[in-house]
Amino acid sequence: MLKAEMFNLNGGEFIDLGESSIANERYIIRFPSNYGIDICSGELYHCDENTYETAIVTFDDDDIFYLAGNTKDNIFDYQTIENIQELINKVSEMSSQTLLN
């Protein structure tokens, strides 16, 4: 189980979305730029007991999030805690005009 204290969020907000019918764990880290990181684990995701599947997302005015840009380029399989921190560092610096390529 992830917790906000495990990361340097660089101004992001850590949101625990809890368990669902398809995810054992699911979290969102949202940055002021309206970019964020979706972090999931579960049978349908590319992860194992020590890793997570992550994706870069964007938020609209209704706080609904969507995959950002080219889906293939913004989903990352088997991400460790260290990998997630690296992604936090990159996404937290993205402006509302930037996509990570």
Beta strands, then each sheet from edge to edge (+ up, - down):
strand 1: 13-16
strand 2: 25-30
strand 3: 35-41
strand 4: 52-59
strand 5: 65-67
strand 6: 75-79
sheet 1: 1+ 2- 3+ 4- 5+
sheet 2: 1+ 2- 3+ 4- 6+
end
